Amino acid sequence: VVQREYSVRRDAVEVEVEVSRFAAEERKWEAVEELAAGEALFVGSVVSVAARATEGSGIRGNCVYMARREVELIAPHAIGVYSLADGEADGLAISGGHSLAAEPVWIAPSLA
């Protein structure tokens, strides 16, 4: 589960992100401080996926990529990248921009 909260300060948008996973054996939620080596999460309202950050892929490991149409109303980018390692969030520019009328989605092609 990825929870994010935006707060607008003078000339800046601050983002707080919490990542949790359900530990089935203990039957409880636990905080995630680090993803498995080289993994990244892609979270959206339409679909969410996990991917491995390989060399040359442009994917940063131990990061959560977040897509949300409504974010444009308070933040300059509809795609955000949150690093679990340093707790920093950055916007990710989209080539060609995006439409506020359409929810951004992640496309994860299979090479099988």
C-alpha positions as CSV (number, residue, x, y, z in Angstrom):
1,V,0.0,0.0,0.0
2,V,1.4,3.4,-0.9
3,Q,-0.1,6.4,0.8
4,R,0.8,9.9,-0.3
5,E,-0.1,13.3,1.0
6,Y,0.5,16.6,-0.7
7,S,0.8,19.9,1.1
8,V,1.3,23.2,-0.7
9,R,3.7,25.7,0.8
10,R,4.9,29.0,-0.6
11,D,6.3,28.2,-4.1
12,A,6.6,24.5,-3.3
13,V,4.7,21.3,-3.0
14,E,5.8,18.9,-0.3
15,V,5.0,15.2,-0.6
16,E,4.9,12.6,2.2
17,V,4.9,9.0,1.1
18,E,4.4,5.9,3.2
19,V,4.9,2.4,1.9
20,S,3.5,-0.6,3.7
21,R,3.1,-4.3,3.0
22,F,0.9,-6.9,4.6
23,A,2.9,-9.6,6.5
24,A,0.5,-12.6,6.1
25,E,2.2,-14.8,8.7
26,E,2.0,-12.1,11.4
27,R,-1.4,-10.8,9.9
28,K,-0.3,-7.2,10.2
29,W,0.8,-4.2,8.1
30,E,4.5,-3.3,8.3
31,A,6.4,-0.3,7.1
32,V,8.6,-0.8,4.0
33,E,12.0,1.0,4.4
34,E,13.6,-0.5,1.3
35,L,12.3,-2.5,-1.8
36,A,14.0,-5.7,-2.9
37,A,17.3,-5.1,-4.7
38,G,16.8,-3.2,-7.9
39,E,13.0,-3.1,-7.7
40,A,10.7,-0.1,-8.3
41,L,6.9,0.3,-7.8
42,F,4.7,2.0,-10.3
43,V,1.5,3.1,-8.7
44,G,-1.5,4.5,-10.5
45,S,-5.3,4.6,-10.1
46,V,-5.8,2.4,-13.2
47,V,-3.0,-0.1,-12.7
48,S,0.0,-0.7,-10.4
49,V,3.0,-2.9,-11.2
50,A,6.5,-3.7,-9.8
51,A,9.5,-3.7,-12.1
52,R,13.2,-4.4,-11.9
53,A,15.5,-1.5,-12.6
54,T,18.1,-2.8,-15.1
55,E,21.0,-0.9,-16.5
56,G,19.9,1.4,-19.3
57,S,16.2,1.0,-18.4
58,G,15.9,4.5,-16.9
59,I,14.2,3.0,-13.9
60,R,15.6,4.0,-10.5
61,G,15.7,1.1,-8.0
62,N,14.2,1.5,-4.5
63,C,11.8,4.2,-5.9
64,V,8.0,4.5,-6.1
65,Y,6.7,6.1,-9.3
66,M,3.3,7.7,-8.9
67,A,0.8,8.7,-11.6
68,R,-2.3,10.7,-10.9
69,R,-4.2,13.1,-13.1
70,E,-5.5,15.4,-10.2
71,V,-1.9,16.0,-9.1
72,E,-1.5,18.5,-11.9
73,L,-3.9,20.8,-10.0
74,I,-1.4,21.2,-7.2
75,A,1.9,20.0,-8.5
76,P,3.7,20.7,-11.8
77,H,4.0,17.0,-12.8
78,A,1.4,14.2,-13.0
79,I,4.2,11.7,-12.5
80,G,6.2,11.7,-9.3
81,V,9.2,9.7,-8.2
82,Y,9.7,9.0,-4.5
83,S,13.1,7.6,-3.3
84,L,12.8,5.3,-0.3
85,A,16.5,5.7,0.2
86,D,16.6,9.4,0.8
87,G,12.9,10.3,1.3
88,E,13.0,12.8,-1.6
89,A,10.2,13.3,-4.2
90,D,10.7,14.7,-7.6
91,G,8.5,15.4,-10.6
92,L,9.1,13.5,-13.8
93,A,8.5,15.4,-17.0
94,I,6.5,13.6,-19.7
95,S,7.6,14.0,-23.3
96,G,4.8,15.7,-25.2
97,G,2.9,16.5,-22.0
98,H,-0.3,14.9,-20.9
99,S,-4.1,15.6,-20.9
100,L,-6.0,16.4,-17.8
101,A,-9.0,14.6,-19.4
102,A,-7.2,11.2,-19.3
103,E,-5.8,9.4,-16.3
104,P,-2.1,8.5,-16.8
105,V,-1.5,4.8,-17.0
106,W,1.6,2.5,-16.8
107,I,2.2,0.2,-19.8
108,A,4.3,-2.9,-18.9
109,P,4.9,-4.9,-22.1
110,S,5.8,-8.6,-21.7
111,L,8.8,-9.9,-23.6
112,A,7.5,-13.5,-23.4
